[in-house]
Amino acid sequence: MLTATLPTPQVAEAESNDRQESFVSDAEISRRVLSIRSGWTVAERMARRREAERRFADLMDKLSAA
């Protein structure tokens, strides 16, 4: 019986891939979010707030039903 196998990455190769990841700090994420939000109109902010509240209510309903 023949078995097909996939080549597995070498340990050194796998470790080097992990080192290439860059993590963004909380401060940088906050700065980006504020930058994006600053371009929103009042109507868009209100619509986004309503949508967030609706999604939160749906989540709470699903959690309480479980």
CHARMM internal coordinates of N, CA and C (Angstrom, degrees):
IC EDIT
DIST 1 N 1 CA 1.4460
DIST 1 CA 1 C 1.5294
ANGL 1 N 1 CA 1 C 108.91
DIST 1 C 2 N 1.3240
ANGL 1 CA 1 C 2 N 116.61
DIHE 1 N 1 CA 1 C 2 N 135.56
DIST 2 N 2 CA 1.4576
ANGL 1 C 2 N 2 CA 121.60
DIHE 1 CA 1 C 2 N 2 CA 179.30
DIST 2 CA 2 C 1.5188
ANGL 2 N 2 CA 2 C 109.77
DIHE 1 C 2 N 2 CA 2 C -100.84
DIST 2 C 3 N 1.2930
ANGL 2 CA 2 C 3 N 115.68
DIHE 2 N 2 CA 2 C 3 N 139.82
DIST 3 N 3 CA 1.4593
ANGL 2 C 3 N 3 CA 121.02
DIHE 2 CA 2 C 3 N 3 CA 178.70
DIST 3 CA 3 C 1.5194
ANGL 3 N 3 CA 3 C 108.79
DIHE 2 C 3 N 3 CA 3 C -123.10
DIST 3 C 4 N 1.3145
ANGL 3 CA 3 C 4 N 115.86
DIHE 3 N 3 CA 3 C 4 N 127.06
DIST 4 N 4 CA 1.4637
ANGL 3 C 4 N 4 CA 120.17
DIHE 3 CA 3 C 4 N 4 CA 177.68
DIST 4 CA 4 C 1.5208
ANGL 4 N 4 CA 4 C 108.71
DIHE 3 C 4 N 4 CA 4 C -85.95
DIST 4 C 5 N 1.2937
ANGL 4 CA 4 C 5 N 115.43
DIHE 4 N 4 CA 4 C 5 N 134.80
DIST 5 N 5 CA 1.4604
ANGL 4 C 5 N 5 CA 119.84
DIHE 4 CA 4 C 5 N 5 CA 177.60
DIST 5 CA 5 C 1.5065
ANGL 5 N 5 CA 5 C 109.78
DIHE 4 C 5 N 5 CA 5 C -127.90
DIST 5 C 6 N 1.3125
ANGL 5 CA 5 C 6 N 115.06
DIHE 5 N 5 CA 5 C 6 N 150.77
DIST 6 N 6 CA 1.4590
ANGL 5 C 6 N 6 CA 120.97
DIHE 5 CA 5 C 6 N 6 CA 175.76
DIST 6 CA 6 C 1.5113
ANGL 6 N 6 CA 6 C 108.85
DIHE 5 C 6 N 6 CA 6 C -95.48
DIST 6 C 7 N 1.3165
ANGL 6 CA 6 C 7 N 117.01
DIHE 6 N 6 CA 6 C 7 N 142.74
DIST 7 N 7 CA 1.4635
ANGL 6 C 7 N 7 CA 117.51
DIHE 6 CA 6 C 7 N 7 CA 177.79
DIST 7 CA 7 C 1.5281
ANGL 7 N 7 CA 7 C 109.97
DIHE 6 C 7 N 7 CA 7 C -66.00
DIST 7 C 8 N 1.3002
ANGL 7 CA 7 C 8 N 116.29
DIHE 7 N 7 CA 7 C 8 N 138.70
DIST 8 N 8 CA 1.4545
ANGL 7 C 8 N 8 CA 120.39
DIHE 7 CA 7 C 8 N 8 CA 179.17
DIST 8 CA 8 C 1.5204
ANGL 8 N 8 CA 8 C 109.13
DIHE 7 C 8 N 8 CA 8 C -95.84
DIST 8 C 9 N 1.3291
ANGL 8 CA 8 C 9 N 117.95
DIHE 8 N 8 CA 8 C 9 N 142.75
DIST 9 N 9 CA 1.4622
ANGL 8 C 9 N 9 CA 119.83
DIHE 8 CA 8 C 9 N 9 CA 179.93
DIST 9 CA 9 C 1.5180
ANGL 9 N 9 CA 9 C 110.74
DIHE 8 C 9 N 9 CA 9 C -67.25
DIST 9 C 10 N 1.2795
ANGL 9 CA 9 C 10 N 116.22
DIHE 9 N 9 CA 9 C 10 N 146.66
DIST 10 N 10 CA 1.4587
ANGL 9 C 10 N 10 CA 121.23
DIHE 9 CA 9 C 10 N 10 CA 176.83
DIST 10 CA 10 C 1.5262
ANGL 10 N 10 CA 10 C 109.26
DIHE 9 C 10 N 10 CA 10 C -69.31
DIST 10 C 11 N 1.3040
ANGL 10 CA 10 C 11 N 117.27
DIHE 10 N 10 CA 10 C 11 N 154.83
DIST 11 N 11 CA 1.4624
ANGL 10 C 11 N 11 CA 121.54
DIHE 10 CA 10 C 11 N 11 CA -178.13
DIST 11 CA 11 C 1.5177
ANGL 11 N 11 CA 11 C 110.38
DIHE 10 C 11 N 11 CA 11 C -59.35
DIST 11 C 12 N 1.3091
ANGL 11 CA 11 C 12 N 117.74
DIHE 11 N 11 CA 11 C 12 N -44.14
DIST 12 N 12 CA 1.4643
ANGL 11 C 12 N 12 CA 120.76
DIHE 11 CA 11 C 12 N 12 CA -178.90
DIST 12 CA 12 C 1.5232
ANGL 12 N 12 CA 12 C 110.93
DIHE 11 C 12 N 12 CA 12 C -62.60
DIST 12 C 13 N 1.3325
ANGL 12 CA 12 C 13 N 116.82
DIHE 12 N 12 CA 12 C 13 N -37.58
DIST 13 N 13 CA 1.4658
ANGL 12 C 13 N 13 CA 121.07
DIHE 12 CA 12 C 13 N 13 CA 179.17
DIST 13 CA 13 C 1.5271
ANGL 13 N 13 CA 13 C 110.23
DIHE 12 C 13 N 13 CA 13 C -66.45
DIST 13 C 14 N 1.3263
ANGL 13 CA 13 C 14 N 116.93
DIHE 13 N 13 CA 13 C 14 N -43.03
DIST 14 N 14 CA 1.4622
ANGL 13 C 14 N 14 CA 121.00
DIHE 13 CA 13 C 14 N 14 CA 179.55
DIST 14 CA 14 C 1.5220
ANGL 14 N 14 CA 14 C 110.98
DIHE 13 C 14 N 14 CA 14 C -64.31
DIST 14 C 15 N 1.3248
ANGL 14 CA 14 C 15 N 117.09
DIHE 14 N 14 CA 14 C 15 N -40.23
DIST 15 N 15 CA 1.4627
ANGL 14 C 15 N 15 CA 120.42
DIHE 14 CA 14 C 15 N 15 CA 179.37
DIST 15 CA 15 C 1.5170
ANGL 15 N 15 CA 15 C 111.41
DIHE 14 C 15 N 15 CA 15 C -66.31
DIST 15 C 16 N 1.3241
ANGL 15 CA 15 C 16 N 117.53
DIHE 15 N 15 CA 15 C 16 N -37.89
DIST 16 N 16 CA 1.4636
ANGL 15 C 16 N 16 CA 119.78
DIHE 15 CA 15 C 16 N 16 CA -179.41
DIST 16 CA 16 C 1.5188
ANGL 16 N 16 CA 16 C 110.95
DIHE 15 C 16 N 16 CA 16 C -68.11
DIST 16 C 17 N 1.3437
ANGL 16 CA 16 C 17 N 117.90
DIHE 16 N 16 CA 16 C 17 N -32.54
DIST 17 N 17 CA 1.4602
ANGL 16 C 17 N 17 CA 120.55
DIHE 16 CA 16 C 17 N 17 CA 177.16
DIST 17 CA 17 C 1.5164
ANGL 17 N 17 CA 17 C 110.68
DIHE 16 C 17 N 17 CA 17 C -65.92
DIST 17 C 18 N 1.3308
ANGL 17 CA 17 C 18 N 117.70
DIHE 17 N 17 CA 17 C 18 N -37.37
DIST 18 N 18 CA 1.4681
ANGL 17 C 18 N 18 CA 121.58
DIHE 17 CA 17 C 18 N 18 CA 179.06
DIST 18 CA 18 C 1.5265
ANGL 18 N 18 CA 18 C 110.81
DIHE 17 C 18 N 18 CA 18 C -65.87
DIST 18 C 19 N 1.2913
ANGL 18 CA 18 C 19 N 116.88
DIHE 18 N 18 CA 18 C 19 N -35.34
DIST 19 N 19 CA 1.4612
ANGL 18 C 19 N 19 CA 120.74
DIHE 18 CA 18 C 19 N 19 CA -177.26
DIST 19 CA 19 C 1.5190
ANGL 19 N 19 CA 19 C 112.32
DIHE 18 C 19 N 19 CA 19 C -71.97
DIST 19 C 20 N 1.3250
ANGL 19 CA 19 C 20 N 117.39
DIHE 19 N 19 CA 19 C 20 N -17.56
DIST 20 N 20 CA 1.4536
ANGL 19 C 20 N 20 CA 120.26
DIHE 19 CA 19 C 20 N 20 CA -177.75
DIST 20 CA 20 C 1.5300
ANGL 20 N 20 CA 20 C 112.31
DIHE 19 C 20 N 20 CA 20 C -80.80
DIST 20 C 21 N 1.3159
ANGL 20 CA 20 C 21 N 117.48
DIHE 20 N 20 CA 20 C 21 N -11.35
DIST 21 N 21 CA 1.4585
ANGL 20 C 21 N 21 CA 120.43
DIHE 20 CA 20 C 21 N 21 CA 178.86
DIST 21 CA 21 C 1.5221
ANGL 21 N 21 CA 21 C 109.48
DIHE 20 C 21 N 21 CA 21 C -71.73
DIST 21 C 22 N 1.3192
ANGL 21 CA 21 C 22 N 115.27
DIHE 21 N 21 CA 21 C 22 N 139.68
DIST 22 N 22 CA 1.4604
ANGL 21 C 22 N 22 CA 118.44
DIHE 21 CA 21 C 22 N 22 CA 174.50
DIST 22 CA 22 C 1.5206
ANGL 22 N 22 CA 22 C 107.96
DIHE 21 C 22 N 22 CA 22 C -119.33
DIST 22 C 23 N 1.3095
ANGL 22 CA 22 C 23 N 115.27
DIHE 22 N 22 CA 22 C 23 N 136.65
DIST 23 N 23 CA 1.4498
ANGL 22 C 23 N 23 CA 120.75
DIHE 22 CA 22 C 23 N 23 CA -178.04
DIST 23 CA 23 C 1.5194
ANGL 23 N 23 CA 23 C 109.34
DIHE 22 C 23 N 23 CA 23 C -104.24
DIST 23 C 24 N 1.3154
ANGL 23 CA 23 C 24 N 115.09
DIHE 23 N 23 CA 23 C 24 N 137.93
DIST 24 N 24 CA 1.4531
ANGL 23 C 24 N 24 CA 121.48
DIHE 23 CA 23 C 24 N 24 CA -179.83
DIST 24 CA 24 C 1.5223
ANGL 24 N 24 CA 24 C 108.18
DIHE 23 C 24 N 24 CA 24 C -93.91
DIST 24 C 25 N 1.3092
ANGL 24 CA 24 C 25 N 116.47
DIHE 24 N 24 CA 24 C 25 N 135.16
DIST 25 N 25 CA 1.4624
ANGL 24 C 25 N 25 CA 120.34
DIHE 24 CA 24 C 25 N 25 CA -178.60
DIST 25 CA 25 C 1.5297
ANGL 25 N 25 CA 25 C 110.66
DIHE 24 C 25 N 25 CA 25 C -72.90
DIST 25 C 26 N 1.3090
ANGL 25 CA 25 C 26 N 115.64
DIHE 25 N 25 CA 25 C 26 N 160.61
DIST 26 N 26 CA 1.4662
ANGL 25 C 26 N 26 CA 121.04
DIHE 25 CA 25 C 26 N 26 CA 177.01
DIST 26 CA 26 C 1.5187
ANGL 26 N 26 CA 26 C 110.86
DIHE 25 C 26 N 26 CA 26 C -59.62
DIST 26 C 27 N 1.3306
ANGL 26 CA 26 C 27 N 116.11
DIHE 26 N 26 CA 26 C 27 N -37.90
DIST 27 N 27 CA 1.4683
ANGL 26 C 27 N 27 CA 120.13
DIHE 26 CA 26 C 27 N 27 CA -179.91
DIST 27 CA 27 C 1.5245
ANGL 27 N 27 CA 27 C 110.98
DIHE 26 C 27 N 27 CA 27 C -64.30
DIST 27 C 28 N 1.3353
ANGL 27 CA 27 C 28 N 116.66
DIHE 27 N 27 CA 27 C 28 N -39.45
DIST 28 N 28 CA 1.4650
ANGL 27 C 28 N 28 CA 120.10
DIHE 27 CA 27 C 28 N 28 CA 179.63
DIST 28 CA 28 C 1.5213
ANGL 28 N 28 CA 28 C 110.93
DIHE 27 C 28 N 28 CA 28 C -68.78
DIST 28 C 29 N 1.3228
ANGL 28 CA 28 C 29 N 117.31
DIHE 28 N 28 CA 28 C 29 N -39.55
DIST 29 N 29 CA 1.4647
ANGL 28 C 29 N 29 CA 120.86
DIHE 28 CA 28 C 29 N 29 CA 177.24
DIST 29 CA 29 C 1.5218
ANGL 29 N 29 CA 29 C 109.78
DIHE 28 C 29 N 29 CA 29 C -62.87
DIST 29 C 30 N 1.3162
ANGL 29 CA 29 C 30 N 117.08
DIHE 29 N 29 CA 29 C 30 N -44.29
DIST 30 N 30 CA 1.4564
ANGL 29 C 30 N 30 CA 121.61
DIHE 29 CA 29 C 30 N 30 CA 179.22
DIST 30 CA 30 C 1.5262
ANGL 30 N 30 CA 30 C 110.83
DIHE 29 C 30 N 30 CA 30 C -61.94
DIST 30 C 31 N 1.3172
ANGL 30 CA 30 C 31 N 117.20
DIHE 30 N 30 CA 30 C 31 N -42.49
DIST 31 N 31 CA 1.4612
ANGL 30 C 31 N 31 CA 121.03
DIHE 30 CA 30 C 31 N 31 CA 178.62
DIST 31 CA 31 C 1.5225
ANGL 31 N 31 CA 31 C 110.93
DIHE 30 C 31 N 31 CA 31 C -62.04
DIST 31 C 32 N 1.3223
ANGL 31 CA 31 C 32 N 117.09
DIHE 31 N 31 CA 31 C 32 N -42.01
DIST 32 N 32 CA 1.4696
ANGL 31 C 32 N 32 CA 120.62
DIHE 31 CA 31 C 32 N 32 CA 179.61
DIST 32 CA 32 C 1.5184
ANGL 32 N 32 CA 32 C 111.83
DIHE 31 C 32 N 32 CA 32 C -66.00
DIST 32 C 33 N 1.3409
ANGL 32 CA 32 C 33 N 116.12
DIHE 32 N 32 CA 32 C 33 N -42.08
DIST 33 N 33 CA 1.4622
ANGL 32 C 33 N 33 CA 120.32
DIHE 32 CA 32 C 33 N 33 CA 179.20
DIST 33 CA 33 C 1.5239
ANGL 33 N 33 CA 33 C 110.54
DIHE 32 C 33 N 33 CA 33 C -62.59
DIST 33 C 34 N 1.3202
ANGL 33 CA 33 C 34 N 117.07
DIHE 33 N 33 CA 33 C 34 N -45.86
DIST 34 N 34 CA 1.4616
ANGL 33 C 34 N 34 CA 120.59
DIHE 33 CA 33 C 34 N 34 CA 179.30
DIST 34 CA 34 C 1.5197
ANGL 34 N 34 CA 34 C 111.27
DIHE 33 C 34 N 34 CA 34 C -62.42
DIST 34 C 35 N 1.3188
ANGL 34 CA 34 C 35 N 116.33
DIHE 34 N 34 CA 34 C 35 N -37.26
DIST 35 N 35 CA 1.4637
ANGL 34 C 35 N 35 CA 120.63
DIHE 34 CA 34 C 35 N 35 CA 178.47
DIST 35 CA 35 C 1.5299
ANGL 35 N 35 CA 35 C 110.71
DIHE 34 C 35 N 35 CA 35 C -63.99
DIST 35 C 36 N 1.3261
ANGL 35 CA 35 C 36 N 116.35
DIHE 35 N 35 CA 35 C 36 N -42.78
DIST 36 N 36 CA 1.4718
ANGL 35 C 36 N 36 CA 120.39
DIHE 35 CA 35 C 36 N 36 CA 179.10
DIST 36 CA 36 C 1.5158
ANGL 36 N 36 CA 36 C 110.34
DIHE 35 C 36 N 36 CA 36 C -66.89
DIST 36 C 37 N 1.3292
ANGL 36 CA 36 C 37 N 117.29
DIHE 36 N 36 CA 36 C 37 N -46.13
DIST 37 N 37 CA 1.4663
ANGL 36 C 37 N 37 CA 121.33
DIHE 36 CA 36 C 37 N 37 CA -178.13
DIST 37 CA 37 C 1.5241
ANGL 37 N 37 CA 37 C 112.42
DIHE 36 C 37 N 37 CA 37 C -63.17
DIST 37 C 38 N 1.3054
ANGL 37 CA 37 C 38 N 117.45
DIHE 37 N 37 CA 37 C 38 N -29.62
DIST 38 N 38 CA 1.4686
ANGL 37 C 38 N 38 CA 120.06
DIHE 37 CA 37 C 38 N 38 CA -177.42
DIST 38 CA 38 C 1.5252
ANGL 38 N 38 CA 38 C 111.89
DIHE 37 C 38 N 38 CA 38 C -64.48
DIST 38 C 39 N 1.3243
ANGL 38 CA 38 C 39 N 117.17
DIHE 38 N 38 CA 38 C 39 N -19.52
DIST 39 N 39 CA 1.4581
ANGL 38 C 39 N 39 CA 120.15
DIHE 38 CA 38 C 39 N 39 CA 179.14
DIST 39 CA 39 C 1.5186
ANGL 39 N 39 CA 39 C 113.82
DIHE 38 C 39 N 39 CA 39 C -91.25
DIST 39 C 40 N 1.3295
ANGL 39 CA 39 C 40 N 117.91
DIHE 39 N 39 CA 39 C 40 N -2.51
DIST 40 N 40 CA 1.4516
ANGL 39 C 40 N 40 CA 121.34
DIHE 39 CA 39 C 40 N 40 CA -178.87
DIST 40 CA 40 C 1.5238
ANGL 40 N 40 CA 40 C 110.68
DIHE 39 C 40 N 40 CA 40 C -79.88
DIST 40 C 41 N 1.3288
ANGL 40 CA 40 C 41 N 115.89
DIHE 40 N 40 CA 40 C 41 N 143.63
DIST 41 N 41 CA 1.4600
ANGL 40 C 41 N 41 CA 120.73
DIHE 40 CA 40 C 41 N 41 CA 173.44
DIST 41 CA 41 C 1.5292
ANGL 41 N 41 CA 41 C 108.67
DIHE 40 C 41 N 41 CA 41 C -79.30
DIST 41 C 42 N 1.3178
ANGL 41 CA 41 C 42 N 116.46
DIHE 41 N 41 CA 41 C 42 N 166.79
DIST 42 N 42 CA 1.4678
ANGL 41 C 42 N 42 CA 120.65
DIHE 41 CA 41 C 42 N 42 CA 178.15
DIST 42 CA 42 C 1.5219
ANGL 42 N 42 CA 42 C 110.04
DIHE 41 C 42 N 42 CA 42 C -61.05
DIST 42 C 43 N 1.3337
ANGL 42 CA 42 C 43 N 117.08
DIHE 42 N 42 CA 42 C 43 N -41.87
DIST 43 N 43 CA 1.4632
ANGL 42 C 43 N 43 CA 120.88
DIHE 42 CA 42 C 43 N 43 CA -179.90
DIST 43 CA 43 C 1.5303
ANGL 43 N 43 CA 43 C 110.48
DIHE 42 C 43 N 43 CA 43 C -62.63
DIST 43 C 44 N 1.3253
ANGL 43 CA 43 C 44 N 116.77
DIHE 43 N 43 CA 43 C 44 N -40.07
DIST 44 N 44 CA 1.4598
ANGL 43 C 44 N 44 CA 119.97
DIHE 43 CA 43 C 44 N 44 CA 179.20
DIST 44 CA 44 C 1.5279
ANGL 44 N 44 CA 44 C 110.71
DIHE 43 C 44 N 44 CA 44 C -67.30
DIST 44 C 45 N 1.3180
ANGL 44 CA 44 C 45 N 116.96
DIHE 44 N 44 CA 44 C 45 N -39.24
DIST 45 N 45 CA 1.4714
ANGL 44 C 45 N 45 CA 120.04
DIHE 44 CA 44 C 45 N 45 CA 177.20
DIST 45 CA 45 C 1.5202
ANGL 45 N 45 CA 45 C 110.87
DIHE 44 C 45 N 45 CA 45 C -61.96
DIST 45 C 46 N 1.3212
ANGL 45 CA 45 C 46 N 116.30
DIHE 45 N 45 CA 45 C 46 N -42.31
DIST 46 N 46 CA 1.4649
ANGL 45 C 46 N 46 CA 120.37
DIHE 45 CA 45 C 46 N 46 CA 179.51
DIST 46 CA 46 C 1.5264
ANGL 46 N 46 CA 46 C 110.88
DIHE 45 C 46 N 46 CA 46 C -64.98
DIST 46 C 47 N 1.3186
ANGL 46 CA 46 C 47 N 116.79
DIHE 46 N 46 CA 46 C 47 N -42.94
DIST 47 N 47 CA 1.4675
ANGL 46 C 47 N 47 CA 120.69
DIHE 46 CA 46 C 47 N 47 CA 179.94
DIST 47 CA 47 C 1.5234
ANGL 47 N 47 CA 47 C 110.71
DIHE 46 C 47 N 47 CA 47 C -64.28
DIST 47 C 48 N 1.3193
ANGL 47 CA 47 C 48 N 116.95
DIHE 47 N 47 CA 47 C 48 N -41.28
DIST 48 N 48 CA 1.4642
ANGL 47 C 48 N 48 CA 120.50
DIHE 47 CA 47 C 48 N 48 CA 179.18
DIST 48 CA 48 C 1.5276
ANGL 48 N 48 CA 48 C 111.01
DIHE 47 C 48 N 48 CA 48 C -66.77
DIST 48 C 49 N 1.3152
ANGL 48 CA 48 C 49 N 117.30
DIHE 48 N 48 CA 48 C 49 N -38.20
DIST 49 N 49 CA 1.4637
ANGL 48 C 49 N 49 CA 121.60
DIHE 48 CA 48 C 49 N 49 CA 178.18
DIST 49 CA 49 C 1.5254
ANGL 49 N 49 CA 49 C 110.36
DIHE 48 C 49 N 49 CA 49 C -63.95
DIST 49 C 50 N 1.3453
ANGL 49 CA 49 C 50 N 116.72
DIHE 49 N 49 CA 49 C 50 N -45.22
DIST 50 N 50 CA 1.4709
ANGL 49 C 50 N 50 CA 120.38
DIHE 49 CA 49 C 50 N 50 CA 178.37
DIST 50 CA 50 C 1.5273
ANGL 50 N 50 CA 50 C 110.86
DIHE 49 C 50 N 50 CA 50 C -61.03
DIST 50 C 51 N 1.3322
ANGL 50 CA 50 C 51 N 116.45
DIHE 50 N 50 CA 50 C 51 N -43.27
DIST 51 N 51 CA 1.4699
ANGL 50 C 51 N 51 CA 120.39
DIHE 50 CA 50 C 51 N 51 CA 179.62
DIST 51 CA 51 C 1.5289
ANGL 51 N 51 CA 51 C 110.60
DIHE 50 C 51 N 51 CA 51 C -63.47
DIST 51 C 52 N 1.3166
ANGL 51 CA 51 C 52 N 117.46
DIHE 51 N 51 CA 51 C 52 N -42.45
DIST 52 N 52 CA 1.4659
ANGL 51 C 52 N 52 CA 120.95
DIHE 51 CA 51 C 52 N 52 CA 178.62
DIST 52 CA 52 C 1.5256
ANGL 52 N 52 CA 52 C 110.71
DIHE 51 C 52 N 52 CA 52 C -62.69
DIST 52 C 53 N 1.3126
ANGL 52 CA 52 C 53 N 116.99
DIHE 52 N 52 CA 52 C 53 N -42.02
DIST 53 N 53 CA 1.4659
ANGL 52 C 53 N 53 CA 120.49
DIHE 52 CA 52 C 53 N 53 CA 178.96
DIST 53 CA 53 C 1.5231
ANGL 53 N 53 CA 53 C 111.18
DIHE 52 C 53 N 53 CA 53 C -65.34
DIST 53 C 54 N 1.3392
ANGL 53 CA 53 C 54 N 116.56
DIHE 53 N 53 CA 53 C 54 N -38.96
DIST 54 N 54 CA 1.4654
ANGL 53 C 54 N 54 CA 120.74
DIHE 53 CA 53 C 54 N 54 CA 178.28
DIST 54 CA 54 C 1.5233
ANGL 54 N 54 CA 54 C 110.22
DIHE 53 C 54 N 54 CA 54 C -64.24
DIST 54 C 55 N 1.3266
ANGL 54 CA 54 C 55 N 116.90
DIHE 54 N 54 CA 54 C 55 N -45.32
DIST 55 N 55 CA 1.4636
ANGL 54 C 55 N 55 CA 120.25
DIHE 54 CA 54 C 55 N 55 CA 179.73
DIST 55 CA 55 C 1.5283
ANGL 55 N 55 CA 55 C 111.71
DIHE 54 C 55 N 55 CA 55 C -64.26
DIST 55 C 56 N 1.3203
ANGL 55 CA 55 C 56 N 116.56
DIHE 55 N 55 CA 55 C 56 N -38.76
DIST 56 N 56 CA 1.4649
ANGL 55 C 56 N 56 CA 120.06
DIHE 55 CA 55 C 56 N 56 CA 178.71
DIST 56 CA 56 C 1.5250
ANGL 56 N 56 CA 56 C 110.27
DIHE 55 C 56 N 56 CA 56 C -64.81
DIST 56 C 57 N 1.3246
ANGL 56 CA 56 C 57 N 116.88
DIHE 56 N 56 CA 56 C 57 N -42.80
DIST 57 N 57 CA 1.4698
ANGL 56 C 57 N 57 CA 120.73
DIHE 56 CA 56 C 57 N 57 CA 178.50
DIST 57 CA 57 C 1.5126
ANGL 57 N 57 CA 57 C 110.51
DIHE 56 C 57 N 57 CA 57 C -62.49
DIST 57 C 58 N 1.3336
ANGL 57 CA 57 C 58 N 117.68
DIHE 57 N 57 CA 57 C 58 N -41.64
DIST 58 N 58 CA 1.4664
ANGL 57 C 58 N 58 CA 121.29
DIHE 57 CA 57 C 58 N 58 CA 177.39
DIST 58 CA 58 C 1.5273
ANGL 58 N 58 CA 58 C 110.71
DIHE 57 C 58 N 58 CA 58 C -61.97
DIST 58 C 59 N 1.3099
ANGL 58 CA 58 C 59 N 116.35
DIHE 58 N 58 CA 58 C 59 N -42.50
DIST 59 N 59 CA 1.4699
ANGL 58 C 59 N 59 CA 120.45
DIHE 58 CA 58 C 59 N 59 CA 179.06
DIST 59 CA 59 C 1.5281
ANGL 59 N 59 CA 59 C 110.48
DIHE 58 C 59 N 59 CA 59 C -61.88
DIST 59 C 60 N 1.3274
ANGL 59 CA 59 C 60 N 116.67
DIHE 59 N 59 CA 59 C 60 N -46.34
DIST 60 N 60 CA 1.4596
ANGL 59 C 60 N 60 CA 120.33
DIHE 59 CA 59 C 60 N 60 CA -179.46
DIST 60 CA 60 C 1.5289
ANGL 60 N 60 CA 60 C 110.74
DIHE 59 C 60 N 60 CA 60 C -62.53
DIST 60 C 61 N 1.3386
ANGL 60 CA 60 C 61 N 117.29
DIHE 60 N 60 CA 60 C 61 N -39.53
DIST 61 N 61 CA 1.4709
ANGL 60 C 61 N 61 CA 120.84
DIHE 60 CA 60 C 61 N 61 CA 177.83
DIST 61 CA 61 C 1.5219
ANGL 61 N 61 CA 61 C 110.19
DIHE 60 C 61 N 61 CA 61 C -61.29
DIST 61 C 62 N 1.3347
ANGL 61 CA 61 C 62 N 116.45
DIHE 61 N 61 CA 61 C 62 N -45.48
DIST 62 N 62 CA 1.4637
ANGL 61 C 62 N 62 CA 120.43
DIHE 61 CA 61 C 62 N 62 CA -178.56
DIST 62 CA 62 C 1.5223
ANGL 62 N 62 CA 62 C 111.39
DIHE 61 C 62 N 62 CA 62 C -66.26
DIST 62 C 63 N 1.3126
ANGL 62 CA 62 C 63 N 117.02
DIHE 62 N 62 CA 62 C 63 N -38.98
DIST 63 N 63 CA 1.4610
ANGL 62 C 63 N 63 CA 120.19
DIHE 62 CA 62 C 63 N 63 CA 179.29
DIST 63 CA 63 C 1.5223
ANGL 63 N 63 CA 63 C 112.01
DIHE 62 C 63 N 63 CA 63 C -67.85
DIST 63 C 64 N 1.3240
ANGL 63 CA 63 C 64 N 116.79
DIHE 63 N 63 CA 63 C 64 N -38.35
DIST 64 N 64 CA 1.4576
ANGL 63 C 64 N 64 CA 119.44
DIHE 63 CA 63 C 64 N 64 CA -178.86
DIST 64 CA 64 C 1.5304
ANGL 64 N 64 CA 64 C 111.82
DIHE 63 C 64 N 64 CA 64 C -75.22
DIST 64 C 65 N 1.3339
ANGL 64 CA 64 C 65 N 116.78
DIHE 64 N 64 CA 64 C 65 N -23.83
DIST 65 N 65 CA 1.4638
ANGL 64 C 65 N 65 CA 120.25
DIHE 64 CA 64 C 65 N 65 CA 178.54
DIST 65 CA 65 C 1.5262
ANGL 65 N 65 CA 65 C 111.50
DIHE 64 C 65 N 65 CA 65 C -79.55
DIST 65 C 66 N 1.3060
ANGL 65 CA 65 C 66 N 117.70
DIHE 65 N 65 CA 65 C 66 N -19.79
DIST 66 N 66 CA 1.4758
ANGL 65 C 66 N 66 CA 120.76
DIHE 65 CA 65 C 66 N 66 CA -176.40
DIST 66 CA 66 C 1.4947
ANGL 66 N 66 CA 66 C 113.36
DIHE 65 C 66 N 66 CA 66 C -75.94
END
COOR INIT
IC SEED 1 N 1 CA 1 C
IC BUILD
